[in-house]
C-alpha cells in the first residue's frame, strides 16, 4: 500500500491568504478581475457537495514562474516531511485568459507544470508515482496512471445498451493501438461525474454499476472507488477482486 496526497491545482478558495499575499499568482480577465471557476450560482448538479468552495475557485495562472516554484518547493517538503509515495493531481483545466501575462503562453500548459513536478519527484524519490485526471497521448509520459474518462463514458453506454459489446471491443482495440500501454484507472464515479454524467452517481449499488466495474477490471483497468461507493457494494467488490486474483487469465488482456 502506498500513501499519496491529493493535490488540486485549479486555484484557491476566495478566503485564501494567497489572494492577498500573491495576487500575481491568479488569472485575470481583460478588466483585471480575478477569474473564478465554479461560481456560487452554478447549478448544484455541477458539483459534488463540498467539492468546491461556496464562492468558487480563484484560478491560478500557471505561467507565473513564482507560483510554479512555490508548488515545486511545497510538494518536495511534503514528500520529505510525511514520507509520501507520490501525488494524485487534480489537474488544472484548459488555459484561461490572462491578459496581464508576460511569460510565454506555453509555460501555462498543464503539461509543462506536470513535467516539472514529475522530474522533481523522481529526483527525490525514484519510486514516487504521479496519478492524474488528464488522460491521452500528451500526458502518458508524465503520469504513472491516469483516470480514463473516455472509457468511463464508453462502459456506461454499453451497460445502458447504447452501444453493443462488439462496438466496445473495437473501441478498446483502437484505443490500445494508439495509446501507450500505461496504467489506466477505470471508475464509475469521480469528483467530476456529477458535472458531465450525473447519471453515473445515481447508479451506485445497482446491477448496472456492478456490470461497469466488472467490465473495467476484466479489461485491464485499475478500479477506483469514489467516497461512499464501497459502502454500497463491499461484498461485490470483494468477490470481484478475489475472482480477478484467483484466475491469471483474467489479468491478461488480449486484443486482436
Secondary structure, 3 states (H helix, E strand, C coil): CCCCEEEECCEEECCCHHHHHCHHHECECCCCCECEECCCCCCHHHCCCCCCCCCCEEEECCCCHHHHHHHHHHHHHHHHHHCCCEEEEECCCCCCCCCCCCCCHHHHCHHHHHHHHHHHHHHHCCCCEEEECCCCHHHCCCCCEEECHHHHHHHHHHHCCCCCHHHHHHHHHHHHHHCCCCEEEEECCCCCHHHHCHHHHHCCCCHHHHHHHHHHHHCCCEEECCCCHHHHHHHHHHHHHHHHHHCHHHHCCCCC
